[in-house]
């Protein structure tokens, strides 16, 4: 016998009265596991059933890493210009304005200073939602100024990369940021101030070819895409099939380009341990 029995027959609910679950209440991983977004947030945006790391941005990383989510943002109001008067399907200026309105971000990186388990730290974190996390003049300048803040105050610098590479709308101005950020990191190295580079999914192009791979420690999240050119371009260039897992963080670690892979749930503790070791 069924435990529930409907006594009233012919019950009908009008379309206007039907209730749907609000958008964004549940998250479904690529493996088909479903998790409530509140539980996902409490688990550092990692699905507990399959350890899938959800793609997140600076807002979420700052929540995870800074004590009580307290920090001072650096150069928050800096926005991109249009030195080349670039236009593709729409003018670059219009694209920037539309992206700022959509994402509520001023560009593809945010930098801030605060405490992580009581340790002073400067963190710069990229946002893939802003034109694919592409590196333009503002990204390079904000990272350079964040490094300057580390140098001036002698505190460690953490860079969290998530990018499709250089921003084509700024052409040579974008590529110049590779040299600028690398030069600033050399000053950090000369001063003996720790720099930890964290690569997340995806980290590619000019970002990989510059500051993302220049850390005293290069670390990554599990199963992140890390590389310079895309797999298709490489496959067509060399004319061979690529190994399984090519350009995953596990593959890159195995071939010596990373120091270790860290689960996001353990990130704050592992970074604190690492900085304590470097400071002793």
Secondary structure by P-SEA (a helix, b strand, c coil): cccccccccccccccccccccccccccccccbbbbbaaaaaaaccccccccccccccaaaaaaacccccbbbbccccbbbbccccccccccaaaaaaaaaaaccccccbbbbbbbcccccbbbbbbbcccccccccaaaaaaaaaaaaaaaaabbbbbbbbbccccccccaaaaaaaaaaaaaaaaaaaaacbbbbbbbcccccccccccccccccbbbbccccccccccaaaaaaaaccccccccccaaaaaaaccccccccccaaaaaaaaaaaaaac
